Amino acid sequence: MSRDVHTVAVLALDGVVGFDLAIPCQVFGSTRRADGRPPYEVRVCGVRDTVRASASGTGYYRIQAPYELEAAADADTIVVPGVAVPRRAPEPVLALLRAAAARGARTVSICTGAFVLAQAGLLDGRRATTHWAAAAELAGRHPRVEVDAASLYLGDGRVFTSAGVAAGLDLCLHLVRRDLGAAVAARTARVVVMAPSRDGDQAQFIEHAPAGTSGSLAPTLAWLAEHAADPVTLTDIARHARLSTRTLTRRFREQTGTSPLGWLQEQRLHLARRLLETTDLPVATVAARSGHGSITALRAHFRRRLRISPDHYRRGFGERP
């Protein structure tokens, strides 16, 4: 493989959740650079040739891992999918993960795969997440891990964890965005037919009224996203939704987990990030076009939410060739 190809090893442990195993294979395997070249090589690695896979409580089936565990020894990223019943991972797996962390490789878990990273000691002193139903067990087994049961995914650059099921899609797409920029991640999202990834600190589960029902805010959310750069007020949002501001605020909390203006501010942040990633516009222009009003407000928002300046964000996440 070319040296510019990032190797992703996906560990197929006994009892692996089939959907969790498929997520990184699908997302990283579907990613292409602007010239059509694949930036990732995906290897599914098992301790044995054939392992049991779970359909999340509906029984087991068998899958064949095309690579042995040793094939993950030089991987740039190692992904540990969830398992149906978290138990002690084989020692060769834990040794592999410790060695990977020591050489600077990225380690990632999906759902209950966090238990394996914790067993390897990679989550000690770190914030981590897993499926909300397993969070208490993770915290009880590994008291040195700061378990966040609410977040969709968390990461510090080298170690990443995600919540259950679909949150793995969000995390993998987030990693594509980190590696290759927003434009490549957006193309990948279109290929796998999913929306661009949700922020990691979005709540794992929120009540949603079905789109098209009288209680759904979907039309207002779409309108608000289109007008994120405009000077929209709470009254404007309530008028569009045909609700009082009090009822609007309550329904926003129920359906998005945040306030109307909080949600608007996040859309402005998304817009600013896209502009920084995909254009060469001056930061002051990005601030104006994303609805922040001033470069000072934009910088303050970036520092508060992303702990980085807009200039540093552009250098780190701008689209790569």
Secondary structure, DSSP 4 states (H G I P E B T S, - for coil): --TTPEEEEEEE-TTEEHHHHHHHHHHHHH---TTS---EEEEEEESSSEEEEE-TTS-EEEEE-SEEGGGGTT-SEEEE--BSS--PPPHHHHHHHHHHHHTT-EEEE-GGGHHHHHHTTTTTTSEE---GGGHHHHHHH-TTSEE-SSBSEEE-SSEEEE-STTHHHHHHHHHHHHHH-HHHHHHHHHHTT-PSPPPTTSBS----PPTTSTT--HHHHHHHHHTTTS---HHHHHHHHTS-HHHHHHHHHHHHSS-HHHHHHHHHHHHHHHHHHH----HHHHHHHTT--SHHHHHHHHHHHHSS-HHHHHHHHSPP-
